[in-house]
Amino acid sequence: MKTKDELPECPVATTVSLIGSKWKLLIMRNLLVRPWRFNELKKSLEGISQKVLTDSLRSMEEDGIITRTVYPEVPPRVEYTLSELGESMRPIINSMESWGKNYKKSIE
């Protein structure tokens, strides 16, 4: 997790630095519904490379936004879920969804 000194002073810039990439937002959108496994996420996010997905998940885990759970099975099963901090983003992502729907209606 980043320290206060590593984060931008502006709160909006802080939020953008943590979740501002296209892929991170889409990963969070999926994780708001249920836990996902890596390959499920990869298949659901058309156009994302394995490297970008891996890097995004690692970054989000380091920032405390998601939780990675490894189950002691053979073969190992890994699931990603939103942490409590990530779950606190639900109203923001829901607002983005509503705004996007309204925008699409306005241009029809």
Number of C-alpha atoms within 10 A of each C-alpha: 11 10 7 9 7 9 14 13 10 9 10 10 12 15 13 12 12 17 21 13 11 8 17 18 14 16 24 22 17 18 19 18 10 11 17 19 14 15 12 12 18 18 10 12 15 8 9 14 11 12 9 13 19 14 12 17 22 15 17 23 19 13 16 17 22 23 19 18 13 11 11 9 8 6 7 8 12 16 15 20 23 27 16 12 12 20 16 12 18 15 10 10 17 13 12 12 13 12 12 12 11 11 11 10 9 8 6 5
